Amino acid sequence: AFGVSLTEGMLCGCIPVSVRHIGPEEIVSKDVGLLIDELDINKAKEAINTALKMPWDIRNRARFRVIKSFSLKDREENILKILNQLETV
């Protein structure tokens, strides 16, 4: 489950909070965000409060994770590859 809004928030310096084994763990990892073990409102509130207090170096790390992992060049190449495959069908 990949969320565009998640990466948009990270690009703006937001710290992502997600649920382990449900959310997009390929994007949210310990070095750029917070993962809670289960879907629990109290654990989520605690994690969000923690995220709001995190320093800018971690916020920048989250931002650069998105820039590195989902570069415009990579997305352009993937879109063109798909379009070329559609032309041959």
PDB file of N, CA, C and O in Angstrom:
ATOM      1  N   ALA A   1       0.859  -1.179   0.000  1.00  0.00           N
ATOM      2  CA  ALA A   1       0.000   0.000   0.000  1.00  0.00           C
ATOM      3  C   ALA A   1       0.891   1.223   0.000  1.00  0.00           C
ATOM      4  O   ALA A   1       1.495   1.573   1.014  1.00  0.00           O
ATOM      5  N   PHE A   2       0.962   1.857  -1.135  1.00  0.00           N
ATOM      6  CA  PHE A   2       1.811   3.035  -1.273  1.00  0.00           C
ATOM      7  C   PHE A   2       0.935   4.268  -1.286  1.00  0.00           C
ATOM      8  O   PHE A   2      -0.035   4.338  -2.040  1.00  0.00           O
ATOM      9  N   GLY A   3       1.267   5.234  -0.462  1.00  0.00           N
ATOM     10  CA  GLY A   3       0.462   6.444  -0.397  1.00  0.00           C
ATOM     11  C   GLY A   3       1.204   7.654  -0.910  1.00  0.00           C
ATOM     12  O   GLY A   3       2.262   8.016  -0.395  1.00  0.00           O
ATOM     13  N   VAL A   4       0.645   8.277  -1.925  1.00  0.00           N
ATOM     14  CA  VAL A   4       1.252   9.493  -2.452  1.00  0.00           C
ATOM     15  C   VAL A   4       1.203  10.601  -1.404  1.00  0.00           C
ATOM     16  O   VAL A   4       2.153  11.373  -1.273  1.00  0.00           O
ATOM     17  N   SER A   5       0.104  10.681  -0.661  1.00  0.00           N
ATOM     18  CA  SER A   5       0.002  11.725   0.357  1.00  0.00           C
ATOM     19  C   SER A   5       1.075  11.551   1.434  1.00  0.00           C
ATOM     20  O   SER A   5       1.552  12.534   2.000  1.00  0.00           O
ATOM     21  N   LEU A   6       1.449  10.316   1.714  1.00  0.00           N
ATOM     22  CA  LEU A   6       2.514  10.061   2.682  1.00  0.00           C
ATOM     23  C   LEU A   6       3.823  10.681   2.205  1.00  0.00           C
ATOM     24  O   LEU A   6       4.492  11.385   2.963  1.00  0.00           O
ATOM     25  N   THR A   7       4.184  10.425   0.967  1.00  0.00           N
ATOM     26  CA  THR A   7       5.441  10.968   0.452  1.00  0.00           C
ATOM     27  C   THR A   7       5.369  12.476   0.279  1.00  0.00           C
ATOM     28  O   THR A   7       6.379  13.159   0.450  1.00  0.00           O
ATOM     29  N   GLU A   8       4.204  13.010  -0.054  1.00  0.00           N
ATOM     30  CA  GLU A   8       4.057  14.462  -0.146  1.00  0.00           C
ATOM     31  C   GLU A   8       4.306  15.113   1.216  1.00  0.00           C
ATOM     32  O   GLU A   8       4.972  16.143   1.315  1.00  0.00           O
ATOM     33  N   GLY A   9       3.758  14.490   2.259  1.00  0.00           N
ATOM     34  CA  GLY A   9       4.002  14.999   3.608  1.00  0.00           C
ATOM     35  C   GLY A   9       5.472  14.938   3.980  1.00  0.00           C
ATOM     36  O   GLY A   9       6.011  15.878   4.565  1.00  0.00           O
ATOM     37  N   MET A  10       6.119  13.832   3.642  1.00  0.00           N
ATOM     38  CA  MET A  10       7.543  13.689   3.938  1.00  0.00           C
ATOM     39  C   MET A  10       8.359  14.737   3.195  1.00  0.00           C
ATOM     40  O   MET A  10       9.332  15.263   3.736  1.00  0.00           O
ATOM     41  N   LEU A  11       7.975  15.042   1.966  1.00  0.00           N
ATOM     42  CA  LEU A  11       8.683  16.078   1.206  1.00  0.00           C
ATOM     43  C   LEU A  11       8.572  17.447   1.874  1.00  0.00           C
ATOM     44  O   LEU A  11       9.440  18.303   1.706  1.00  0.00           O
ATOM     45  N   CYS A  12       7.511  17.638   2.620  1.00  0.00           N
ATOM     46  CA  CYS A  12       7.292  18.902   3.330  1.00  0.00           C
ATOM     47  C   CYS A  12       7.886  18.886   4.734  1.00  0.00           C
ATOM     48  O   CYS A  12       7.702  19.838   5.493  1.00  0.00           O
ATOM     49  N   GLY A  13       8.593  17.820   5.086  1.00  0.00           N
ATOM     50  CA  GLY A  13       9.247  17.748   6.379  1.00  0.00           C
ATOM     51  C   GLY A  13       8.422  17.098   7.469  1.00  0.00           C
ATOM     52  O   GLY A  13       8.774  17.198   8.644  1.00  0.00           O
ATOM     53  N   CYS A  14       7.336  16.437   7.113  1.00  0.00           N
ATOM     54  CA  CYS A  14       6.533  15.732   8.110  1.00  0.00           C
ATOM     55  C   CYS A  14       7.153  14.372   8.418  1.00  0.00           C
ATOM     56  O   CYS A  14       7.718  13.715   7.544  1.00  0.00           O
ATOM     57  N   ILE A  15       7.035  13.968   9.671  1.00  0.00           N
ATOM     58  CA  ILE A  15       7.510  12.664  10.094  1.00  0.00           C
ATOM     59  C   ILE A  15       6.361  11.669   9.918  1.00  0.00           C
ATOM     60  O   ILE A  15       5.293  11.862  10.497  1.00  0.00           O
ATOM     61  N   PRO A  16       6.560  10.617   9.134  1.00  0.00           N
ATOM     62  CA  PRO A  16       5.480   9.656   8.930  1.00  0.00           C
ATOM     63  C   PRO A  16       5.294   8.724  10.130  1.00  0.00           C
ATOM     64  O   PRO A  16       6.255   8.328  10.789  1.00  0.00           O
ATOM     65  N   VAL A  17       4.041   8.392  10.390  1.00  0.00           N
ATOM     66  CA  VAL A  17       3.687   7.423  11.412  1.00  0.00           C
ATOM     67  C   VAL A  17       2.846   6.368  10.715  1.00  0.00           C
ATOM     68  O   VAL A  17       1.870   6.691  10.038  1.00  0.00           O
ATOM     69  N   SER A  18       3.225   5.102  10.883  1.00  0.00           N
ATOM     70  CA  SER A  18       2.510   4.031  10.202  1.00  0.00           C
ATOM     71  C   SER A  18       2.423   2.812  11.116  1.00  0.00           C
ATOM     72  O   SER A  18       3.087   2.747  12.151  1.00  0.00           O
ATOM     73  N   VAL A  19       1.602   1.860  10.723  1.00  0.00           N
ATOM     74  CA  VAL A  19       1.426   0.633  11.488  1.00  0.00           C
ATOM     75  C   VAL A  19       2.243  -0.479  10.828  1.00  0.00           C
ATOM     76  O   VAL A  19       2.123  -0.721   9.627  1.00  0.00           O
ATOM     77  N   ARG A  20       3.059  -1.138  11.615  1.00  0.00           N
ATOM     78  CA  ARG A  20       3.904  -2.226  11.125  1.00  0.00           C
ATOM     79  C   ARG A  20       3.035  -3.327  10.500  1.00  0.00           C
ATOM     80  O   ARG A  20       1.994  -3.692  11.047  1.00  0.00           O
ATOM     81  N   HIS A  21       3.466  -3.839   9.373  1.00  0.00           N
ATOM     82  CA  HIS A  21       2.804  -4.920   8.631  1.00  0.00           C
ATOM     83  C   HIS A  21       1.489  -4.501   7.971  1.00  0.00           C
ATOM     84  O   HIS A  21       0.835  -5.328   7.336  1.00  0.00           O
ATOM     85  N   ILE A  22       1.094  -3.252   8.107  1.00  0.00           N
ATOM     86  CA  ILE A  22      -0.107  -2.749   7.427  1.00  0.00           C
ATOM     87  C   ILE A  22       0.268  -1.598   6.508  1.00  0.00           C
ATOM     88  O   ILE A  22      -0.182  -1.533   5.364  1.00  0.00           O
ATOM     89  N   GLY A  23       1.088  -0.698   7.011  1.00  0.00           N
ATOM     90  CA  GLY A  23       1.453   0.493   6.263  1.00  0.00           C
ATOM     91  C   GLY A  23       2.642   0.256   5.357  1.00  0.00           C
ATOM     92  O   GLY A  23       3.178  -0.850   5.288  1.00  0.00           O
ATOM     93  N   PRO A  24       3.042   1.293   4.671  1.00  0.00           N
ATOM     94  CA  PRO A  24       4.150   1.188   3.711  1.00  0.00           C
ATOM     95  C   PRO A  24       5.517   1.217   4.394  1.00  0.00           C
ATOM     96  O   PRO A  24       6.178   2.255   4.430  1.00  0.00           O
ATOM     97  N   GLU A  25       5.934   0.079   4.930  1.00  0.00           N
ATOM     98  CA  GLU A  25       7.212   0.005   5.642  1.00  0.00           C
ATOM     99  C   GLU A  25       8.407   0.221   4.724  1.00  0.00           C
ATOM    100  O   GLU A  25       9.501   0.520   5.201  1.00  0.00           O
ATOM    101  N   GLU A  26       8.216   0.074   3.408  1.00  0.00           N
ATOM    102  CA  GLU A  26       9.333   0.331   2.499  1.00  0.00           C
ATOM    103  C   GLU A  26       9.700   1.808   2.472  1.00  0.00           C
ATOM    104  O   GLU A  26      10.794   2.171   2.041  1.00  0.00           O
ATOM    105  N   ILE A  27       8.789   2.660   2.932  1.00  0.00           N
ATOM    106  CA  ILE A  27       9.053   4.104   2.972  1.00  0.00           C
ATOM    107  C   ILE A  27       9.314   4.547   4.411  1.00  0.00           C
ATOM    108  O   ILE A  27      10.261   5.287   4.677  1.00  0.00           O
ATOM    109  N   VAL A  28       8.473   4.093   5.329  1.00  0.00           N
ATOM    110  CA  VAL A  28       8.580   4.490   6.727  1.00  0.00           C
ATOM    111  C   VAL A  28       9.470   3.492   7.447  1.00  0.00           C
ATOM    112  O   VAL A  28       9.093   2.336   7.639  1.00  0.00           O
ATOM    113  N   SER A  29      10.638   3.937   7.839  1.00  0.00           N
ATOM    114  CA  SER A  29      11.538   3.085   8.610  1.00  0.00           C
ATOM    115  C   SER A  29      11.989   3.857   9.838  1.00  0.00           C
ATOM    116  O   SER A  29      11.720   5.052   9.963  1.00  0.00           O
ATOM    117  N   LYS A  30      12.674   3.174  10.740  1.00  0.00           N
ATOM    118  CA  LYS A  30      13.064   3.791  12.006  1.00  0.00           C
ATOM    119  C   LYS A  30      13.881   5.070  11.833  1.00  0.00           C
ATOM    120  O   LYS A  30      13.813   5.959  12.683  1.00  0.00           O
ATOM    121  N   ASP A  31      14.644   5.179  10.761  1.00  0.00           N
ATOM    122  CA  ASP A  31      15.506   6.353  10.616  1.00  0.00           C
ATOM    123  C   ASP A  31      14.781   7.578  10.060  1.00  0.00           C
ATOM    124  O   ASP A  31      15.337   8.676  10.083  1.00  0.00           O
ATOM    125  N   VAL A  32      13.557   7.417   9.564  1.00  0.00           N
ATOM    126  CA  VAL A  32      12.835   8.577   9.019  1.00  0.00           C
ATOM    127  C   VAL A  32      11.421   8.721   9.559  1.00  0.00           C
ATOM    128  O   VAL A  32      10.741   9.696   9.240  1.00  0.00           O
ATOM    129  N   GLY A  33      10.964   7.776  10.367  1.00  0.00           N
ATOM    130  CA  GLY A  33       9.596   7.857  10.852  1.00  0.00           C
ATOM    131  C   GLY A  33       9.363   6.926  12.019  1.00  0.00           C
ATOM    132  O   GLY A  33      10.300   6.394  12.614  1.00  0.00           O
ATOM    133  N   LEU A  34       8.092   6.740  12.334  1.00  0.00           N
ATOM    134  CA  LEU A  34       7.725   5.901  13.462  1.00  0.00           C
ATOM    135  C   LEU A  34       6.755   4.819  13.010  1.00  0.00           C
ATOM    136  O   LEU A  34       5.809   5.077  12.265  1.00  0.00           O
ATOM    137  N   LEU A  35       7.010   3.612  13.476  1.00  0.00           N
ATOM    138  CA  LEU A  35       6.121   2.480  13.206  1.00  0.00           C
ATOM    139  C   LEU A  35       5.551   2.006  14.532  1.00  0.00           C
ATOM    140  O   LEU A  35       6.289   1.769  15.488  1.00  0.00           O
ATOM    141  N   ILE A  36       4.225   1.870  14.581  1.00  0.00           N
ATOM    142  CA  ILE A  36       3.617   1.281  15.763  1.00  0.00           C
ATOM    143  C   ILE A  36       3.295  -0.173  15.442  1.00  0.00           C
ATOM    144  O   ILE A  36       3.045  -0.527  14.290  1.00  0.00           O
ATOM    145  N   ASP A  37       3.305  -1.007  16.474  1.00  0.00           N
ATOM    146  CA  ASP A  37       3.165  -2.445  16.256  1.00  0.00           C
ATOM    147  C   ASP A  37       1.755  -2.896  15.932  1.00  0.00           C
ATOM    148  O   ASP A  37       1.568  -3.907  15.254  1.00  0.00           O
ATOM    149  N   GLU A  38       0.771  -2.170  16.402  1.00  0.00           N
ATOM    150  CA  GLU A  38      -0.608  -2.574  16.147  1.00  0.00           C
ATOM    151  C   GLU A  38      -1.481  -1.335  15.987  1.00  0.00           C
ATOM    152  O   GLU A  38      -1.132  -0.246  16.442  1.00  0.00           O
ATOM    153  N   LEU A  39      -2.594  -1.520  15.348  1.00  0.00           N
ATOM    154  CA  LEU A  39      -3.537  -0.433  15.121  1.00  0.00           C
ATOM    155  C   LEU A  39      -4.272  -0.155  16.433  1.00  0.00           C
ATOM    156  O   LEU A  39      -5.264  -0.804  16.765  1.00  0.00           O
ATOM    157  N   ASP A  40      -3.754   0.828  17.164  1.00  0.00           N
ATOM    158  CA  ASP A  40      -4.283   1.172  18.484  1.00  0.00           C
ATOM    159  C   ASP A  40      -4.282   2.692  18.599  1.00  0.00           C
ATOM    160  O   ASP A  40      -3.247   3.326  18.395  1.00  0.00           O
ATOM    161  N   ILE A  41      -5.418   3.277  18.920  1.00  0.00           N
ATOM    162  CA  ILE A  41      -5.541   4.730  18.933  1.00  0.00           C
ATOM    163  C   ILE A  41      -4.592   5.385  19.933  1.00  0.00           C
ATOM    164  O   ILE A  41      -4.037   6.445  19.645  1.00  0.00           O
ATOM    165  N   ASN A  42      -4.399   4.783  21.090  1.00  0.00           N
ATOM    166  CA  ASN A  42      -3.502   5.377  22.086  1.00  0.00           C
ATOM    167  C   ASN A  42      -2.047   5.329  21.638  1.00  0.00           C
ATOM    168  O   ASN A  42      -1.298   6.284  21.843  1.00  0.00           O
ATOM    169  N   LYS A  43      -1.651   4.218  21.026  1.00  0.00           N
ATOM    170  CA  LYS A  43      -0.284   4.125  20.503  1.00  0.00           C
ATOM    171  C   LYS A  43      -0.085   5.094  19.344  1.00  0.00           C
ATOM    172  O   LYS A  43       0.989   5.677  19.194  1.00  0.00           O
ATOM    173  N   ALA A  44      -1.110   5.264  18.535  1.00  0.00           N
ATOM    174  CA  ALA A  44      -1.030   6.202  17.422  1.00  0.00           C
ATOM    175  C   ALA A  44      -0.901   7.637  17.934  1.00  0.00           C
ATOM    176  O   ALA A  44      -0.082   8.404  17.427  1.00  0.00           O
ATOM    177  N   LYS A  45      -1.700   8.001  18.929  1.00  0.00           N
ATOM    178  CA  LYS A  45      -1.613   9.353  19.505  1.00  0.00           C
ATOM    179  C   LYS A  45      -0.228   9.615  20.084  1.00  0.00           C
ATOM    180  O   LYS A  45       0.339  10.692  19.898  1.00  0.00           O
ATOM    181  N   GLU A  46       0.305   8.635  20.777  1.00  0.00           N
ATOM    182  CA  GLU A  46       1.643   8.763  21.367  1.00  0.00           C
ATOM    183  C   GLU A  46       2.703   8.941  20.277  1.00  0.00           C
ATOM    184  O   GLU A  46       3.589   9.787  20.398  1.00  0.00           O
ATOM    185  N   ALA A  47       2.607   8.145  19.219  1.00  0.00           N
ATOM    186  CA  ALA A  47       3.579   8.237  18.125  1.00  0.00           C
ATOM    187  C   ALA A  47       3.477   9.577  17.410  1.00  0.00           C
ATOM    188  O   ALA A  47       4.495  10.166  17.047  1.00  0.00           O
ATOM    189  N   ILE A  48       2.259  10.061  17.207  1.00  0.00           N
ATOM    190  CA  ILE A  48       2.086  11.363  16.540  1.00  0.00           C
ATOM    191  C   ILE A  48       2.669  12.474  17.401  1.00  0.00           C
ATOM    192  O   ILE A  48       3.343  13.364  16.882  1.00  0.00           O
ATOM    193  N   ASN A  49       2.423  12.439  18.702  1.00  0.00           N
ATOM    194  CA  ASN A  49       3.012  13.445  19.593  1.00  0.00           C
ATOM    195  C   ASN A  49       4.530  13.387  19.563  1.00  0.00           C
ATOM    196  O   ASN A  49       5.192  14.425  19.588  1.00  0.00           O
ATOM    197  N   THR A  50       5.089  12.179  19.510  1.00  0.00           N
ATOM    198  CA  THR A  50       6.544  12.025  19.411  1.00  0.00           C
ATOM    199  C   THR A  50       7.047  12.602  18.097  1.00  0.00           C
ATOM    200  O   THR A  50       8.045  13.322  18.070  1.00  0.00           O
ATOM    201  N   ALA A  51       6.356  12.286  17.008  1.00  0.00           N
ATOM    202  CA  ALA A  51       6.774  12.770  15.687  1.00  0.00           C
ATOM    203  C   ALA A  51       6.780  14.295  15.624  1.00  0.00           C
ATOM    204  O   ALA A  51       7.675  14.892  15.025  1.00  0.00           O
ATOM    205  N   LEU A  52       5.791  14.917  16.238  1.00  0.00           N
ATOM    206  CA  LEU A  52       5.708  16.382  16.216  1.00  0.00           C
ATOM    207  C   LEU A  52       6.879  17.048  16.928  1.00  0.00           C
ATOM    208  O   LEU A  52       7.178  18.215  16.671  1.00  0.00           O
ATOM    209  N   LYS A  53       7.541  16.324  17.813  1.00  0.00           N
ATOM    210  CA  LYS A  53       8.663  16.876  18.577  1.00  0.00           C
ATOM    211  C   LYS A  53      10.026  16.510  17.993  1.00  0.00           C
ATOM    212  O   LYS A  53      11.057  16.911  18.533  1.00  0.00           O
ATOM    213  N   MET A  54      10.039  15.759  16.908  1.00  0.00           N
ATOM    214  CA  MET A  54      11.312  15.294  16.349  1.00  0.00           C
ATOM    215  C   MET A  54      12.066  16.452  15.686  1.00  0.00           C
ATOM    216  O   MET A  54      11.448  17.365  15.140  1.00  0.00           O
ATOM    217  N   PRO A  55      13.399  16.410  15.737  1.00  0.00           N
ATOM    218  CA  PRO A  55      14.217  17.499  15.209  1.00  0.00           C
ATOM    219  C   PRO A  55      14.255  17.537  13.675  1.00  0.00           C
ATOM    220  O   PRO A  55      13.888  16.576  13.000  1.00  0.00           O
ATOM    221  N   TRP A  56      14.707  18.667  13.158  1.00  0.00           N
ATOM    222  CA  TRP A  56      14.717  18.880  11.709  1.00  0.00           C
ATOM    223  C   TRP A  56      15.663  17.953  10.963  1.00  0.00           C
ATOM    224  O   TRP A  56      15.442  17.680   9.784  1.00  0.00           O
ATOM    225  N   ASP A  57      16.709  17.461  11.614  1.00  0.00           N
ATOM    226  CA  ASP A  57      17.597  16.558  10.880  1.00  0.00           C
ATOM    227  C   ASP A  57      16.853  15.276  10.486  1.00  0.00           C
ATOM    228  O   ASP A  57      17.100  14.725   9.414  1.00  0.00           O
ATOM    229  N   ILE A  58      15.963  14.809  11.331  1.00  0.00           N
ATOM    230  CA  ILE A  58      15.177  13.621  10.976  1.00  0.00           C
ATOM    231  C   ILE A  58      14.135  13.987   9.923  1.00  0.00           C
ATOM    232  O   ILE A  58      13.867  13.194   9.021  1.00  0.00           O
ATOM    233  N   ARG A  59      13.550  15.165  10.025  1.00  0.00           N
ATOM    234  CA  ARG A  59      12.592  15.627   9.017  1.00  0.00           C
ATOM    235  C   ARG A  59      13.264  15.709   7.648  1.00  0.00           C
ATOM    236  O   ARG A  59      12.686  15.310   6.637  1.00  0.00           O
ATOM    237  N   ASN A  60      14.484  16.226   7.627  1.00  0.00           N
ATOM    238  CA  ASN A  60      15.221  16.304   6.357  1.00  0.00           C
ATOM    239  C   ASN A  60      15.567  14.919   5.832  1.00  0.00           C
ATOM    240  O   ASN A  60      15.553  14.689   4.623  1.00  0.00           O
ATOM    241  N   ARG A  61      15.876  13.997   6.733  1.00  0.00           N
ATOM    242  CA  ARG A  61      16.150  12.622   6.331  1.00  0.00           C
ATOM    243  C   ARG A  61      14.920  12.010   5.651  1.00  0.00           C
ATOM    244  O   ARG A  61      15.042  11.306   4.649  1.00  0.00           O
ATOM    245  N   ALA A  62      13.741  12.286   6.205  1.00  0.00           N
ATOM    246  CA  ALA A  62      12.492  11.793   5.602  1.00  0.00           C
ATOM    247  C   ALA A  62      12.314  12.400   4.210  1.00  0.00           C
ATOM    248  O   ALA A  62      11.955  11.705   3.259  1.00  0.00           O
ATOM    249  N   ARG A  63      12.564  13.681   4.107  1.00  0.00           N
ATOM    250  CA  ARG A  63      12.435  14.385   2.824  1.00  0.00           C
ATOM    251  C   ARG A  63      13.363  13.787   1.772  1.00  0.00           C
ATOM    252  O   ARG A  63      12.946  13.521   0.644  1.00  0.00           O
ATOM    253  N   PHE A  64      14.612  13.579   2.144  1.00  0.00           N
ATOM    254  CA  PHE A  64      15.578  13.061   1.177  1.00  0.00           C
ATOM    255  C   PHE A  64      15.369  11.586   0.855  1.00  0.00           C
ATOM    256  O   PHE A  64      15.790  11.126  -0.206  1.00  0.00           O
ATOM    257  N   ARG A  65      14.727  10.834   1.752  1.00  0.00           N
ATOM    258  CA  ARG A  65      14.370   9.446   1.452  1.00  0.00           C
ATOM    259  C   ARG A  65      13.440   9.423   0.238  1.00  0.00           C
ATOM    260  O   ARG A  65      13.602   8.601  -0.663  1.00  0.00           O
ATOM    261  N   VAL A  66      12.467  10.332   0.227  1.00  0.00           N
ATOM    262  CA  VAL A  66      11.517  10.386  -0.890  1.00  0.00           C
ATOM    263  C   VAL A  66      12.215  10.846  -2.163  1.00  0.00           C
ATOM    264  O   VAL A  66      12.014  10.269  -3.231  1.00  0.00           O
ATOM    265  N   ILE A  67      13.028  11.875  -2.049  1.00  0.00           N
ATOM    266  CA  ILE A  67      13.736  12.395  -3.225  1.00  0.00           C
ATOM    267  C   ILE A  67      14.620  11.315  -3.836  1.00  0.00           C
ATOM    268  O   ILE A  67      14.657  11.152  -5.055  1.00  0.00           O
ATOM    269  N   LYS A  68      15.329  10.579  -2.986  1.00  0.00           N
ATOM    270  CA  LYS A  68      16.236   9.528  -3.463  1.00  0.00           C
ATOM    271  C   LYS A  68      15.460   8.332  -4.028  1.00  0.00           C
ATOM    272  O   LYS A  68      15.811   7.800  -5.081  1.00  0.00           O
ATOM    273  N   SER A  69      14.420   7.923  -3.332  1.00  0.00           N
ATOM    274  CA  SER A  69      13.699   6.710  -3.723  1.00  0.00           C
ATOM    275  C   SER A  69      12.748   6.901  -4.890  1.00  0.00           C
ATOM    276  O   SER A  69      12.456   5.950  -5.615  1.00  0.00           O
ATOM    277  N   PHE A  70      12.265   8.116  -5.080  1.00  0.00           N
ATOM    278  CA  PHE A  70      11.244   8.360  -6.100  1.00  0.00           C
ATOM    279  C   PHE A  70      11.615   9.571  -6.946  1.00  0.00           C
ATOM    280  O   PHE A  70      10.840  10.519  -7.071  1.00  0.00           O
ATOM    281  N   SER A  71      12.804   9.525  -7.521  1.00  0.00           N
ATOM    282  CA  SER A  71      13.279  10.664  -8.300  1.00  0.00           C
ATOM    283  C   SER A  71      12.430  10.864  -9.552  1.00  0.00           C
ATOM    284  O   SER A  71      11.829   9.925 -10.074  1.00  0.00           O
ATOM    285  N   LEU A  72      12.398  12.098 -10.014  1.00  0.00           N
ATOM    286  CA  LEU A  72      11.658  12.400 -11.239  1.00  0.00           C
ATOM    287  C   LEU A  72      12.196  11.606 -12.415  1.00  0.00           C
ATOM    288  O   LEU A  72      11.429  11.141 -13.258  1.00  0.00           O
ATOM    289  N   LYS A  73      13.512  11.451 -12.474  1.00  0.00           N
ATOM    290  CA  LYS A  73      14.117  10.712 -13.582  1.00  0.00           C
ATOM    291  C   LYS A  73      13.654   9.254 -13.583  1.00  0.00           C
ATOM    292  O   LYS A  73      13.288   8.717 -14.628  1.00  0.00           O
ATOM    293  N   ASP A  74      13.671   8.619 -12.413  1.00  0.00           N
ATOM    294  CA  ASP A  74      13.213   7.228 -12.325  1.00  0.00           C
ATOM    295  C   ASP A  74      11.749   7.101 -12.713  1.00  0.00           C
ATOM    296  O   ASP A  74      11.369   6.176 -13.431  1.00  0.00           O
ATOM    297  N   ARG A  75      10.923   8.034 -12.238  1.00  0.00           N
ATOM    298  CA  ARG A  75       9.504   7.975 -12.582  1.00  0.00           C
ATOM    299  C   ARG A  75       9.288   8.185 -14.070  1.00  0.00           C
ATOM    300  O   ARG A  75       8.450   7.523 -14.682  1.00  0.00           O
ATOM    301  N   GLU A  76      10.049   9.112 -14.654  1.00  0.00           N
ATOM    302  CA  GLU A  76       9.941   9.357 -16.098  1.00  0.00           C
ATOM    303  C   GLU A  76      10.312   8.094 -16.879  1.00  0.00           C
ATOM    304  O   GLU A  76       9.603   7.699 -17.804  1.00  0.00           O
ATOM    305  N   GLU A  77      11.421   7.469 -16.502  1.00  0.00           N
ATOM    306  CA  GLU A  77      11.856   6.254 -17.194  1.00  0.00           C
ATOM    307  C   GLU A  77      10.812   5.143 -17.080  1.00  0.00           C
ATOM    308  O   GLU A  77      10.539   4.445 -18.056  1.00  0.00           O
ATOM    309  N   ASN A  78      10.234   4.979 -15.899  1.00  0.00           N
ATOM    310  CA  ASN A  78       9.222   3.936 -15.704  1.00  0.00           C
ATOM    311  C   ASN A  78       7.952   4.215 -16.504  1.00  0.00           C
ATOM    312  O   ASN A  78       7.362   3.296 -17.071  1.00  0.00           O
ATOM    313  N   ILE A  79       7.532   5.464 -16.551  1.00  0.00           N
ATOM    314  CA  ILE A  79       6.338   5.822 -17.333  1.00  0.00           C
ATOM    315  C   ILE A  79       6.589   5.576 -18.818  1.00  0.00           C
ATOM    316  O   ILE A  79       5.740   5.010 -19.507  1.00  0.00           O
ATOM    317  N   LEU A  80       7.745   5.996 -19.310  1.00  0.00           N
ATOM    318  CA  LEU A  80       8.063   5.784 -20.724  1.00  0.00           C
ATOM    319  C   LEU A  80       8.165   4.300 -21.059  1.00  0.00           C
ATOM    320  O   LEU A  80       7.750   3.873 -22.137  1.00  0.00           O
ATOM    321  N   LYS A  81       8.712   3.522 -20.144  1.00  0.00           N
ATOM    322  CA  LYS A  81       8.802   2.076 -20.340  1.00  0.00           C
ATOM    323  C   LYS A  81       7.402   1.463 -20.473  1.00  0.00           C
ATOM    324  O   LYS A  81       7.158   0.642 -21.357  1.00  0.00           O
ATOM    325  N   ILE A  82       6.506   1.863 -19.603  1.00  0.00           N
ATOM    326  CA  ILE A  82       5.128   1.351 -19.652  1.00  0.00           C
ATOM    327  C   ILE A  82       4.440   1.787 -20.936  1.00  0.00           C
ATOM    328  O   ILE A  82       3.747   0.991 -21.570  1.00  0.00           O
ATOM    329  N   LEU A  83       4.624   3.041 -21.322  1.00  0.00           N
ATOM    330  CA  LEU A  83       4.011   3.530 -22.563  1.00  0.00           C
ATOM    331  C   LEU A  83       4.546   2.765 -23.781  1.00  0.00           C
ATOM    332  O   LEU A  83       3.787   2.426 -24.689  1.00  0.00           O
ATOM    333  N   ASN A  84       5.844   2.498 -23.792  1.00  0.00           N
ATOM    334  CA  ASN A  84       6.431   1.734 -24.895  1.00  0.00           C
ATOM    335  C   ASN A  84       5.878   0.317 -24.937  1.00  0.00           C
ATOM    336  O   ASN A  84       5.658  -0.232 -26.016  1.00  0.00           O
ATOM    337  N   GLN A  85       5.654  -0.274 -23.775  1.00  0.00           N
ATOM    338  CA  GLN A  85       5.076  -1.617 -23.732  1.00  0.00           C
ATOM    339  C   GLN A  85       3.641  -1.602 -24.251  1.00  0.00           C
ATOM    340  O   GLN A  85       3.215  -2.550 -24.911  1.00  0.00           O
ATOM    341  N   LEU A  86       2.901  -0.550 -23.966  1.00  0.00           N
ATOM    342  CA  LEU A  86       1.518  -0.436 -24.442  1.00  0.00           C
ATOM    343  C   LEU A  86       1.463  -0.289 -25.958  1.00  0.00           C
ATOM    344  O   LEU A  86       0.521  -0.762 -26.594  1.00  0.00           O
ATOM    345  N   GLU A  87       2.465   0.363 -26.536  1.00  0.00           N
ATOM    346  CA  GLU A  87       2.504   0.544 -27.986  1.00  0.00           C
ATOM    347  C   GLU A  87       2.651  -0.793 -28.716  1.00  0.00           C
ATOM    348  O   GLU A  87       2.173  -0.944 -29.841  1.00  0.00           O
ATOM    349  N   THR A  88       3.309  -1.757 -28.079  1.00  0.00           N
ATOM    350  CA  THR A  88       3.556  -3.038 -28.720  1.00  0.00           C
ATOM    351  C   THR A  88       2.396  -4.022 -28.553  1.00  0.00           C
ATOM    352  O   THR A  88       2.416  -5.116 -29.117  1.00  0.00           O
ATOM    353  N   VAL A  89       1.402  -3.631 -27.786  1.00  0.00           N
ATOM    354  CA  VAL A  89       0.256  -4.530 -27.545  1.00  0.00           C
ATOM    355  C   VAL A  89      -0.762  -4.397 -28.670  1.00  0.00           C
ATOM    356  O   VAL A  89      -1.793  -5.069 -28.651  1.00  0.00           O
TER     357      VAL A  89
END
